[in-house]
Amino acid sequence: MSLEADQIVDRRNIRRKLTFWRVAAVLIAIAAALGAALLATGRAPLATATAGSIARITITGLIRSNQERVEALDRLGRSSARAVILHINSPGGTSAGAEELHSALVRLKAKKPLVVVVDGLAASGGYITAIASDHIVSLETSLVGSIGVLMQYPNISELMQTLGIKVETIRSTPLKAAPSGYEPTDPAAIEAIRSVVMDTYAWFRAMVKDRRGLDDASLEKVADGRVFTGRQALGLKLIDELGTEETALDWLAREKQVDRQSPVRDYPLQASFGDLTFLRVATTALDAVGLSKLSRHVAAWSAVQALESLNLDGILTLWHPPATN
């Protein structure tokens, strides 16, 4: 065999080995990321994860129904943690998601002292989450409240009429699938939706009144949908104290006799792949071994998943400031 032929064979062998080790490195990185994610679900023995400690849990972003989070909270309730500090930074989300989370936290509170720290925002569904606790601490400039409900839907009937597009609909009854957004909304449909919104609003108001011990006059001052600073919310009895996590720890020691020196340990409420962290690890690993094209495909797919996670359907308990022009 000629020297040139030997070199070609050697190059092919090197390429095969390089491809093998690239693939192996990617698989190892992804396996490590998934392993870390599984440990983060809380399925690891909680006796070692929370023994003698105060569990720190966090709720951020939009709140939607999440059974994995509910199960994690139930496991935390059965653990040996001494108490729970819940950090909140959320504008709310769906009313069903907020109700589900509130109920899970109430069950947790029955087993562990629970105190909330509002990091930046606890509005609408975020406030429903907060009032499940024994005590609410807020920064002075955090935003709290937004006690209200809404339902939004786009109506493109005029645009469709301009384009000469018509959607034919056959309904079993006039209010089936109304409002549709493809035709002017019938007044009866508007009233039907308004009744649903107002019923949910009454549920929200009653919960705030009961949990915060407000009389009717006090409730009227805070239940018009606006948000308040932590300083304002304290005077309106929407929160109990101004401060930080240190303030929450002082309250646990003072009111619940929890040792002030107990370590505070983060307790994840869902696997890290729930927020696509493992995909980011995978793209980094793919880039590192020279598979940039595959990395871009994975990154694009994860971006689509992130956008889909923002979709909110149904009745919303959500605070959203108006967009500026």
Secondary structure, 3 states (H helix, E strand, C coil): CCHHHHHHHHHHHHHHHHHHHHHHHHHHHHHHHHHHHHHHCCCCCHHHHHCCCEEEEEEEEEECCCHHHHHHHHHHHHCCCCEEEEEEEEEEEEHHHHHHHHHHHHHHHCCCCEEEEEEEEEECHHHHHHCCCCEEEECCCCEEECCCCECCCCCCHHHHHHHCCCCCCCCCCCCCCCCCCCCCCCHHHHHHHHHHHHHHHHHHHHHHHHHHCCCHHHHHHHCCCCEEEHHHHHHCCCCCEECCHHHHHHHHHHHHCCCCCCCEEECCCCCHHHHCHHHHHHHHHHHHCCCHHHHHHHHHHHHHHHHHCCCCCCCEEECCCCCCC
